[in-house]
Amino acid sequence: MTDDEVGASDEGELNLGLLMFIPYRFMESAVMDALKSAGHDISLTQARVFQRIGPDGSRLAELAEASQVSKQTIGSIVDQLERAGYVRRAPDPRDARARLVSLTDRGHELVALSLPVVRDVQDRWTAHLGPTRTRQLRQALEALREISDPHR
């Protein structure tokens, strides 16, 4: 199968996965640019793991599963985020043997910088599509999440 066959349908149209990825990548790039402009040197790999950390913290195994990488890789990425001051590890109050990765004040700063960028991109998409089509898109994507996101 050629690259063209993977990215296109029989009619020569882009497949749905790629059509969903392109706007996601646009938003992701906008967020990364904003973080860099604010002086944060975080890699895309680190950011993708960072965004999976739950509000009450996450265990390494949960992050590895959600990010679809090995525990060893997650450990290394969390080490990098911890050295940069974005996260900390602390004992899990539910299991003394486990540790939770949670955001530091510096990590919360990343979130605070990201949210307005995400809102702006979503507002531009809504302006382009209109509120009805945006609502329909959201409903369709939420329905797809039911069968494609084991971490919902």
N, C-alpha and C positions, 0 to 999 in steps of 0.2 A: 504494500500500500504506500503510495507516495504522500508527501506532505500535503499536496493539494487535495488528495482524496480524504485525508484526515480532517482538514479544515473546512471542507465544502460538502454540501449535500449533492444529490444527483442533479439538481437544477443549477449548480454552481453557486449556491448561496452558502454563506458561512454557517457552520453548525451552531446550535444553541449554546453549547458550552463556551465556545469562543466569543459569541455575542454577549454572554454574561461576563466573561473575563475582561473584555476590553474596557467597559465602563468601570469595573472594579479596579483595574490597573490604573486608570485615569485618576480615580479618587485616591488610591494608594500613593501615587506619585505626587499629587497635590499635597497630601499630608506630609510625606517625606521631605518635600521642598520647604514646607513651612517649618518643620522641625530643624532642618539644616540652617535655615535663615535665622532661627532663634538661637543658634549656637549649639545645637544638640547633634553629636556625631554618633548616630545609631544606624546600624546597617539594616538593610531590608529583612534579612534573616532574623536579626534580633527583634525588629519591629513586629514581624509576623508571630513570633513567640510571645512577645510582650502583650499583644492585643488579645491573647488567649488567657491571660491571667484573670481569674475571677475576682469580683469585688471583695470577697472574703479570703482571697488567696487561693492558690492551687498547688497541688502536689506535683512533683516532677513527673510521675507516671501519667497523671492527667494531662499535663502539658505535652508530653511526648505523644500520647495517643491523639490529642486534639490537633497537634501540629504534624502528625504522621511522620515523625522521625524517631530515632532510637533514644533510649534513656540517656545513653552516653553523650549523644549529640546535644540533647536538651540540657544536660548537666553543664556542658561546655558553654552553651549559649547563656544559660542563667549565670554562670560564673562571670562571663563578660558583662552582663547587665548589672550584676552585683558590684563588680569593680568600678563600673561607671556611675554607681550610686542610684540606679533606677529601681532596683528591687532589693529585698532582704529575705533571708531565710530565717524562719523561726519555728520552734516546735509546734506541731499540730495539736491543738487542745483536745481533739478527738482521739488521737493516737500518739502516745509519747515517742514511739519509734519513728514516726514520720515527721517530715518538715514541710512547712508551707512556704511557698514563694509569694510574697505580697509586695505591693508598690510602696516605695518611699515617697517622701514629699517631692523629690526630684522626678520620680515616676509619675506622680499625680500632675506635675507640671506638663509632662508630655501629653497627658490626656486633655488637660485644659487647653493646650495649644492646638490639639487635633480637632476637638469638637466643633469650633467655628468653621474650620476648613470643610469638614464633613457636611455641616449644615449648608454652607455656601454651595458646594457641589450639588447637593440634593435640591436646593432651591433652584439652581440653574437647570437641572434636569426637569423639575416640575414646570418651570417657565417654558421649557422647550416642548414637553409632552402635554402639558395641561394637567389640571388636578384629577380629572376622571381617568385618563390613561395612566397617570402615576399611581393612583389607587389600585387600578387593575393590575399594573405591573407588580406592585407590592403584594397583592393577594396571590398572584400566580407564583411569585418567588417564594412566598411563605408556604404555599401548597407543595412546591417542589422540595422545600426544606424538610417536610414531613417524611419524605422517602429518600433523602440524600444526606441528611446531617445526623449522624449518630450521637452528636454532642449537644443537641438542642434541649 
